[in-house]
Amino acid sequence: MKFGFNKMRIASLLCAAAMLAGCSGGTVPEETSVNVNETLAVPNAVSEKASKPKASEKSVAIDEEAELYIPENMVGEAMLDELMASGMIFETELKVMSDENAEKLEEAFENIRINNSRFALPMMIMALPEGFAVKIDYKSKSSNAVTEDGYYLYSGELYTDGEVCAHVFLILKDGAKEKYGIIIGFGTLMSSECKWSFDSIEYSNDAEKIIDCFGEPSFYANDDDMSIMAYVTNTGMTAMFIKEINAMMCFTFDVNSTINNSLLAEYVPYDDFDGIPDIPNVSGETRSIDWNSIFDDDCIIIGNDKYPALTRIGDLGDDIVLFDRDIGISYENNDNYLSDKYILMYKGREIGLINALRKKNEQPEDGIVSSWMLTDVMFPAGVMGIPFWQSNSSISRVYIPDAENGSIIRYAGIAENDSESYMCTLASMNNYMLMLSVTPASADPEGFKSFLD
């Protein structure tokens, strides 16, 4: 059954969905902006290699009774009322997609990748690829049925290997088994929680490619926290790209394709980080940190990538993508310098933040990394020979901290090279944060004097 939405109702839907995204459990950085790859000499955000899915290892099977738990008549307006219960209307012009572009969006809904495995919306919970599971939040049950035959709207979480990787919207017939729940949307797909792609789209800030795929957006939304490119068909099928944090949302109200889409789901191993050598814990006798190791080619290890601490932004490897956070901010300690801050991503996963310094006449790609902060790493990575996962107590037995504050240990020292001195600080928070900061004395002379004291 097809049904239409008027423009004002769709705008309301988008606002409500955006609000739901903010409440879905994902963490949004306080300050974000866009990817640097269109302006910097860093690898293009969408690689040909990454866009090709790997071979699947398993096909799904559908219960022969599944068709009994698909509603015959979707009451789209009732569903919309539930989604927008806490929303407000954006007073803005909205353009529903053309039939041609809507068809492209529908095709993209059939090839959503989460950690390499394939999903197609709408689909039944029973068809989830191997290793994935949905936990329904029964407290989120809609106050009223959203169909004429007793289906209710719920939210929930998609898990893999015991960890949340996405947030979902689903409908379930009252009294039916969970496996017959129909996933109609992903509340958020975020690179901080999973590697995702929406057909050929892997990065939410790749506006040029998104527009090339689906045409001009139906709707733009901007506020202090995020900016959105949204696409809407006349049946209410919606995709939104939140470009600052590499996140997207998508949902549909037309469940006629549930069985066919469920059969498209497939498991593909998430082995992107297999084969990366482990970094041994620092051990042995108590000793001082060799601060000149910041110049070593393996001072920073991120998966298979190795860098000296003072790496030029444009020299980062193909697997690293940066999202702008604050670019071209005047460096508070020296008016001749600019400071750039980026979200750091590796192989499609957000893993931390980096800062870079450059002179005012230099381009962002010429900035030199001044700090590396690793915060959410699921593969071997480390700083100055210390692996991200090494505990503070173990580190402290080798390197006596200069300062300790709760769960954080800190070190400070001076490195020297080619007549330049560098202020260095190293901090670790148990399995949560590992940070190295390196600042040339010439960029902050007053700070260097204070550092020596």
VOFINU-183894 format. One record per residue (C-alpha): z, x, y. Coordinates in steps of 0.2 Angstrom, whole numbers, plus 5000, padded with zeros to 4 digits. Layout:
ZXY ...
! end
This chain:
500050005000 499550075017 500450035033 500350095051 501650155064 501450135083 501550285094 503350245101 504050225083 503250385078 504050475093 505750405088 505450465070 505050645076 506650645087 507750585073 507050705061 507250845073 509150795075 509350785056 508650955054 509951025066 511250935056 510550985039 511651135036 510451275042 511051405054 510051415070 510251565081 510951545098 509451625106 507651625099 505851635104 504251685095 503451805083 502851975090 501451995079 500151915090 500552035104 501252195095 500352315083 501452245069 500652175053 499852005055 501151865050 499951785037 499351905024 497951875012 499051934998 500551825002 499451665003 498851674985 500051594973 500551684957 500051614940 501251474934 502251494918 502751314915 502051134918 503150984920 503250834910 503450654917 504550524908 503550384902 504650254911 504550344928 503250214935 504650084933 505650174947 504250184960 504350044973 502849934974 503049904992 503750035004 504449955019 504150095031 504950015047 506549995037 506550175032 506150235049 507650135056 508750225044 508050395049 508250365068 509950285067 510650425078 509050465087 508350435104 506550405110 505550555118 504550485132 502950585129 501150555124 500850565105 499150585097 498950515079 497950635068 496150595065 495650545048 494850715044 496350815049 497550685041 496650725025 496950905027 498850875030 498950765014 498150905004 499451025011 500850905005 500150944988 500451124989 502151164996 502851324990 504751364989 505151544982 503351544974 503551384964 502451234969 503051064975 502050914980 502750764990 503150634986 503850684968 505150644956 506750744954 506350754935 504750854939 505650994948 505051164943 506151264931 507751334939 507751204953 508951054955 509350924968 511150874973 511150704980 512450664994 512950494989 513950475005 512250485015 511650325006 510750215019 511750065025 510249945020 508949955007 507350025013 506249925002 506149744996 506649794978 508249884981 507850064985 509050164996 508750325007 509850475003 509950655009 510350804998 510050984994 508851084983 509651224974 508951374964 510051494955 511551404962 511151424980 510451304993 508651334997 508151175006 508751005012 507850845005 507650665009 507450554994 507450374989 508250304973 508350134966 510050064965 510850094948 509450214942 509750384935 509650534947 508050594938 507050444945 507450494963 505850514973 505950664985 504950605001 505350755012 506050925016 507350915030 507151095033 506251245024 506951395033 506651585029 508551615030 508651505014 507051525005 505251595006 504151445010 502351405013 501451245017 499751265009 499051415019 500451415033 501851535030 502551565048 503051425059 502551525075 500751555069 500151425081 498351475080 498251465061 499151295061 497951225074 496451295064 497151205049 497651035056 496951025074 497951005090 499650945087 500150755088 501650805098 502550945106 504450955109 505451085118 507251105122 508551245124 508651285106 506951255098 505151205101 504151105089 502351075084 502250905075 500850825066 500850635062 499650525052 499450335055 500450315039 501950405045 501650565035 502350705046 502450895047 503450985060 503451175063 504951245072 504251415078 505851505084 506651515067 505251505054 505651335049 504751175045 505050995040 503950875031 504050695025 503050545019 503350365016 501850325005 502450344987 500850294978 500450464973 502250504966 501650524948 500050624952 501050744963 502450764951 501150824938 500650954951 502351034952 502451204943 503651344941 503151524947 504351664945 505151724961 504951904958 504551974975 505952094975 505852144957 505752334954 506552384970 507652534966 509552514968 510452614982 511952704974 513652674983 514252824993 515552914983 516453084981 517653174991 518253115008 517053175022 516353145039 514753055042 513253165046 512553075061 510953175061 510453085046 509852945058 508253055060 507953055041 506452955034 507652855023 509052825035 508552635035 508052565018 507452385017 506752345000 505352474997 505252515015 506052675022 506252715041 507152835052 508352745064 507352775079 505752685073 504352625084 504152435083 502252455080 502552575065 503552445055 502752415038 501652275031 503052175023 504052165039 503752025052 504752005068 505151845077 505451865096 507251825101 507351895119 505852005125 505752105140 507552085146 508152215159 509252335151 510952315159 511352505158 509752565165 508552475177 507052585170 507152515153 506852345145 507752275130 506852175116 507752075102 506952015086 507351915071 506952035056 506051965041 505552055025 504351975012 504551805020 506451805021 507551825036 508751975034 509452015051 509152065068 508452225077 508552275095 507252395104 507252495120 505652535130 505252595147 504652465159 502852525159 502752515140 502252375129 503352295116 502552385101 503052545109 504852495109 506052605099 507252525088 509052545095 510052445082 509752375065 510852235059 510752175041 511552005038 510851915024 510052025011 509651974993 508852144987 509252324989 509452385007 510552505016 510952605031 511352795032 511452795013 512752655012 512052505003 512252325010 513352264996 514552414995 516352354999 517252415014 518752475004 517452584994 516652645009 518252695017 518752805003 517352915007 517252895026 518852865035 518552725048 518752765066 519252585069 519652435058 519852255064 520152125051 518652135039 517552255050 517652445049 516852545063 516252725065 515652825080 514852995083 513553095091 511853145085 510753285093 508853325092 507653405104 508953425118 509353245117 511053175112 511252995104 512752885104 512952815086 513952675080 514052605062 514952445057 515152355041 515852185036 516152155018 514452105010 514052005026 513452135039 512952315040 512452375057 511852545065 511652565084 510852725091 510652745110 509952895119 511052975132 509652985144 509452795143 511352765147 512052925155 513652835161 513852755144 513752925136 515152995147 516252855142 515752875124 516253055124 517953005131 
! end
